[in-house]
Amino acid sequence: MNYTTRYGLEFNPFLKNSKEILIDTSEYRETCFRLDYLVKTKGFGLLTGSPGRGKTTAIRNWAAGLNPSLFKVIYSSFSTLTPNDFYRHLATEFGAQPSYRKPDNFRIIQEEISRLALEKRKTPVIIIDEANHINSAILNDLKILFNFEMDSRDRAAILLAGLPALNSTLRLGIHEPLRQRLVMNYDLGSLTGEEGRTYVIDKLKGAGCHQPVFEESALQAILNAADGTPRMINKFCNASLLIGESHKAATIDADIVMQAINDTEL
């Protein structure tokens, strides 16, 4: 017997590479509401959150729901690239042949945005994930790259997503022009205790589980240790299942959870 069989699971819902089970929380709904506003308004948006809060998961699921006949989604998490490599990557994502010169790549990207917006009637949605690592020179260029002087309206929605440090970076004087152009700025908060409980229970249900797995004291210990961070809830639940299997425990109790937390935090 393995741990999935022991606890009535079709798969382990707490592993990153398992089938994704989206949990509907107030923070997720608010994030989607803000992102919907951004694509309607166009311009620059900022989504921040501490590690493990679920920014990338929320963005990915939201973007997957956009109508492809109305939106062209460009996703980049290569924020450590040099400026010109970054623009070459963007040009390629637009389906264009990138150049070796930065001014040429600027022109190519702007032409592709204009073609999509004016001819195809599609809104380009450019998502730059892990933007807290982005080269300062790129941040300086973004407001120029997406500034269409012939048209007072923005033609694309540009989302910068990253850790809260990104807010501090944008408060620097050199980035004030970009910060002033933000039409959306949201910081993804942690789960409440009740949402954390629902998160674990719904994950288990989503994996086909119909039996008690975590005792109440065990679940409370996980939620206290994770402090509302989904990634940490997943880590503690996963470690608890493995230890529970090694102990051949019918359910996960608080002692198993405490061992799992200690093992995980080593």
Stockholm file with secondary structure:
# STOCKHOLM 1.0

chainA/1-266         MNYTTRYGLEFNPFLKNSKEILIDTSEYRETCFRLDYLVKTKGFGLLTGSPGRGKTTAIRNWAAGLNPSLFKVIYSSFSTLTPNDFYRHLATEFGAQPSYRKPDNFRIIQEEISRLALEKRKTPVIIIDEANHINSAILNDLKILFNFEMDSRDRAAILLAGLPALNSTLRLGIHEPLRQRLVMNYDLGSLTGEEGRTYVIDKLKGAGCHQPVFEESALQAILNAADGTPRMINKFCNASLLIGESHKAATIDADIVMQAINDTEL
#=GR chainA/1-266 SS CCHHHHTTCSSCTTSTTSCCCCCCCHHHHHHHHHHHHHHHHCEEEEEEECTTSCHHHHHHHHHHTSCTTTEEEEEECCTTSCHHHHHHHHHHHTTCCCCSSHHHHHHHHHHHHHIIIIISCCEEEEEETTGGGSCHHHHHHHHHHTCCTTCSSCCCEEEEEECTHHHHHHTSGGGHHHHHTEEEEEEECCCCHHHHHHHHHHHHHHTTCCSCCBCHHHHHHHHHHHTTCHHHHHHHHHHHHHHHHHTTCSSBCHHHHHHHHHHHTC
#=GC SS_cons         CCHHHHTTCSSCTTSTTSCCCCCCCHHHHHHHHHHHHHHHHCEEEEEEECTTSCHHHHHHHHHHTSCTTTEEEEEECCTTSCHHHHHHHHHHHTTCCCCSSHHHHHHHHHHHHHIIIIISCCEEEEEETTGGGSCHHHHHHHHHHTCCTTCSSCCCEEEEEECTHHHHHHTSGGGHHHHHTEEEEEEECCCCHHHHHHHHHHHHHHTTCCSCCBCHHHHHHHHHHHTTCHHHHHHHHHHHHHHHHHTTCSSBCHHHHHHHHHHHTC
//
